[in-house]
Amino acid sequence: MKNINFLITASLGKALGITGGIILGKVAIISELRKSTYYTSSSPIIPAYLYAYLNAYNLRNKLFKITF
C-alpha cells in the first residue's frame, strides 16, 4: 500500500491487565506526534506491574509443572 501510513494505538489494560498503552507507527510520525500540542504527556507502565507480567509466564509453568 503505497503512500499509506498506519498509526495504531492500544490500551494494555484489558488485554494484559497492565496500566498503560502503546502507539505503533513510523518513527517520523511518532516524533511529530510528540511535538504536537495535543500530546501533552504519557505515563509509563508501573514497574511492579511490568515485572509481574514479565515473570508470570515462567512462574505459572513452575507452579503447574508445565513443560514444552
N, C-alpha and C positions, 0 to 999 in steps of 0.2 A: 504494500500500500504506500505508494509514493506520496510525499507531502502530507502525510497524516501523522500527527504526534499524539501519543496517548499519555494521559496523566491519570494515574489510578490512586485513589485514597481509600483507606480502610481503617476500621477500628479493630483493635486486638482484644477488646473486652469480651465480646460474646464468643468469638472463635477459640481464644486461648485462655480467657479468664485473666488477662493482664491489662491493667490500665495503660492506655497509650494508643498510638496509631501509627500508620505508615503512609508515606507518599512515594509512589514509584513513577519514574519518568526519566527523560533525558537530563543529564547533569545541567545543561544550559538552561532548560526550562525551570528546574528546581532552583537554580541560582537566581534566576529572575524573580521567581515567586518569593524567595526570602527577602528580596529588596522591596517588594510590594508593600504598600501601606495596609493592605488587607491581612498580611501575615504579620501578626504582632508578636507572637511568641509560641513556644511549644514546651510541653512538659515531658521530661524523659520518663521512661518506664522506671518504676520504683525498683531499686537494685535487689531488694529481698524477693520481690515477685519474679524478677528475671532469673535469679539464682534458683528459686524453687522450680520454675518452669524448665530450665535447662537441665536440672538434675532429676526431675520427676521420672523421666523415661527409664533411666538406669535403676532408680530406687524401686520402681514398680516391678521391673524384671527380677531384682533381687528378692523382693518380698514374696512374689508369686512364683519364683523359680522358673521364669520363662526363659527359654533359650531359642536362638535362631540359628 
